Amino acid sequence: AKDVILKVAGILTVKGGTGAIVEYFGDGVESLSCTGMGTICNMGAEIGATTSMFPYSERMARYLKATNRADIAACANDHKELLVADPGAQYDQLIEIDLSTLEPHINGPFTPDLAHPLSEFAQAVKEKGWPEELTVGLIGSCTNSSYEDMSRSASIVKQALDHGVKAKSIFNITPGSEQIRATIARDGLLDTFEEAGGTVLANACGPCIGQWNRSDVPKGTPNSIITSFNRNFTSRNDGNPKTHAFVASPELVTAMALAGRLTFNPSTDTLTGEDGREFKLANPLGDELPSAGFDAGEDTFQPPVEDGSGVEVNVAPT
């Protein structure tokens, strides 16, 4: 799903969707999970779109039921003819993407519309003189921390661990919600990430919006990071205008963090195991929804007191 919107961003640029409603349709829609569609719509902002949408599908109903909203799924099913495009609908612009030939994409640096197919990215890194060493790989945030995203990334990590390989780059994981954190903790995915050297951050925006007290690279030092976030404008993630930030899918970010370099192509290149033997990463596998259901996690809501007249709020002058 991430590669779809990265491809679209490369076509439309950050201004191409301005004033437009972007609707995705076609046979390929049925191959996308509900959360995958959410990723694509989330990043509609990066092309300037007013909003983005998909027609109602069974994958949406499945997600609604899994998140305790079966009544909404039933209502949507009863009126699904109203939740798809009208027959013969006309559009101002049509973009066709063949999902069977779509390559993984990496966009950046400094803008989310500088799109590179994976097969061409390593050459671009060398030609442009971008720092090849990958200092940090970051996955998660609101854009890409679904159970599907995390389980696919964990499958990559498990392959590496089977060969005694851990992340060569700093590897940070940001769960997008308490429910996701609790569910992937219960199912052992967080343990897998941590075993490979990953650090699990708070359920928050975190480095995606610059909440990152970064200490591994002095400010002003040219370096490269890759994230599964939505935006990569200059200085956004760490306040360093010299940080070359790239955006990709969580599984591709994970693979590159294991290799420690931007020029690594998991489709063609190998890693070296603890025993000195080379091995290739197989395609990632993941579950669209957790088989044991979602774990809501900790309820941290604190209701306000019934009578707040006696509550004193002290705000520091600085």
N, C-alpha and C positions, 0 to 999 in steps of 0.2 A: 504493500500500500504506500509506503513512504516513497518508493521509487516513482510511483505515478505522479505524486504532487511535485517531486523534485524535477521530473521531466516537464510537467506543465509549467513550472516556474521558469525553466530554461526557455520555453517557447514564448510565454506571455510577458516575462520580466516582472519586476516588482510593481510596475504601473499598468500592466496589460489588462488586469481585471477591474480596474477602477470604474466604479459606477455600474458594475455588472453583477448579476446573480449567476453563479456557475452551477450548472446541473450536470451530473455524471449519469450516463445511461449506457445501455448496451449489454451484450452477453457477458462481458467481463465482470459486470457488477456482481453477478451471482458467485463469483470466486472470491469476493472480498468479505472478510469478517465485519461485524458491526463496528468493532473498535478500529479496524483498519480504515473503514469509511470515516470514522471520527478523526483519525490522524489526517486524512486528506482534507476534510472540512476545516480542521483546526488550522492548517497552514494556508487556507484560502486568504487569510490576512496578508500573507507574504506576497501575494500577487495583486493586492489592493481590492479584492472582491468585496462587495457589500455583504454577501453571504454565499455559502456553498451548500448543496444538498444532493441527496441520493433518493431514488425511488424506494418505497417501502419493500422490504424483502423478508424472507424467512429467517435470514441471519439476524435481522433486527429483532424479530419475535423471539428467537432463541436467547438473545442477550437480555431482553426485557424479562423473560421468565427466570433466567439465572440470577437476576438482580431483584427478585421479589416484586416484579411488576407485571405479573401474568394478566391482571385485569386490563392493563393498558394494551398488552399484546392482543388480547381478545377483542378489544374495541377496535384496534387498528386492523385486525384481520376482517372484522365485520364491514369495514369501510375502506378496504385497501385500494379500491378503484379510484378513490379520491386522493390517494397518496402516491400516485404515479403521474407521469406527464400525460397530457391529453393526446389522443391519437392524432398524428400529423402535426404535432407542435413544431413551430418554426423558431429557429434560433438565429441570433445575429452573427454568430461565428461557431464553426464546428471544428473540433480538434479530435482526431482519431489516434488512439494509442493501442498498438497491438501488444497485449500483455504477454503473449507467447514469445515475443522477441525483445521485450523491454529488458534492458540491462540494469543491474544495480547502478545507482547514480551517487555521485558525491558532488555537493554544491559548495561553492566558496572559492577563495576566502573573501571576507568582508561584505558579502552580499549573498542572499539565498537564491539568486537567480543565475549565478554563474555555474551552469550545469556541465558536469563531466561524466560520460559513461565510464564505468570502472575500467574497461579495457584501454581507455585513453588517458586515465588519470595519472599514472606513474610518469608518463612522458611529459605531461603538463607540469608536474611538480619539478622535474629536472629542467625543462625549458624556461620556466618562470623563476627558478631559483628559490622556490618556497622551501622553508626548513623541512628536510626530509625526516628527521627524527620526530617521532610522535611523543610529545611530553605527557599528554593526558587524553584519555578516552572517557567520555561521559555518556551514560545512557539513562533513560527515564524521562522525567518531567511530565507535564500534562499531555504532551504530544505523543510520546511513545513509551508508556509504562504499563500497557495493558498486560493481562496474564499471557496472552499470545506473544507479545513482544519479549517479555521476560523469560518465558519458557524457551523460546527460540534462541535467545542469547545464551541462556544456561546450557543449552544443548551444545553450543560451540565451545563453551568453557569446559564442559565435561570431556569432550574429545581431547582437548589440550591436556587436561589433568591426567587422563589415561596414559599420556605419554610423558608425564612428569613436567609439563610446561605450565608456567604461570605467566601472568601479564607482565610484559616488559615495560609498559607505560604505566603511569598512575591510572587507576581504573576506578571511577566513581559511579555509583548507582543511586538514582533518586526515585524512590517510589512516588507515583503520582497521587496516591491517596492512602489513608490508613487501611482501607479494605484490601488494596493491592499489597501493601507491606505485610499485613497479617497473613494473607493467603499464600504469598510466596515464601514467607517464613515457615509456615506450617508445612508446606510441600517441599521444603529443603532447598529452594532455589537461592535464597540468601546465603545459606551455608556454602553452596557451590561457588557463588561469586567471591565470598570471603576467602575460601580455600585457595582461589587463584590470585589472591592479593587485592581483591576489590574492597572498597570502602563504601558502606551503605550510609547515605546521608539522610537527612530529615525528610518527612513527607511535605515537601514545600517546593517552591519554584527554584530556590537555590541558585547555582551558577547560571541557570538559564537567564535570569534577570540581574545577574551581577552580585548575588548574595554569596560571595566566594572570597574568603580571606586567603588568597593564594600565596603560598610561600616558596614553592619549588623553583620559581623563575623570577628574578628581579624585574620590576616594572621597567619597560623600555627595551627588554631583551627580545629579539626576534625568536619566535617559537611557533610550533604548530600543535593545535588540539583538534579533536574531532568529536562531535556530539550527535545525539539523535534528537536534539532540541529543534525549535522551529526557526530561530533567528540567529544570525552570526555577524551582525554589523560590528564595525570597528569598536573595540573596547567594551562591547556589551557584556561579555561573560566575566572578565576579570579586571577590567579597567586598564588593560595594557594595550595601547594602540598598535603594538608590534606583534600581538598574538594573531596568528593566522588561524581563524576558526572555520572549520569545515562541517557540513551537515550531511548525515547519511542515515541509513536504517540502523536500528539497534544491533542487529546481528553483524553488520559490516563494521560498525564501530568496535564491537567486541573483538572481532577477528583482528582488526588493526592494532588494538591495544595489546593483544597477545603477541603480535609480531614486533611492535614497537617502532614501526616506520610507516610513513604515508605511502610508500611505493609498493607495499605488499598487496598483492592481488590474490585473495583466497581461492579464486577460480582456477588459477594457474600455478601459483607459487606454493612452496612447501615450508613447513616449520621443522626445526630440528628437535627431536625428542631427547629426553634425559640420557637415553642409551646411545645417542649420537646418530641415530637413524632419522632420515627425513620422512615426513608424513604430510598428507594433504588433509585439510578440513573438509568433511562431507557437508552437504547442504544442511542447513539448520532445520530442526523439527520442533514443533511446539503445539500445544493444545489451544484451541480457540477459546475454550472456557475450562475452568478447573473441574475435574471429574468429581471431586468431593464438594463442589459448591464453593461459594465465596465465604471467607471468614470476615465478618464486619470489623474485627479487631477491638481496640479499646474505645469505649465511649467517653470522650473527653469533654463533652458539652457541659458547661456549668451555667445553669439557669440563673437569671438575675434574682436578687432578693425581692420578696413581695413588696416591701416598703423600703424604698431607697432614699427616703428623706434624711436618714441619719448617716448615709455613706459619704465619707470625705475622700475626695480625689486629690492627691498631691502630685503635681507636675513639676519636675525639676526645672529650674530656670535655665539650665543649659541643655 
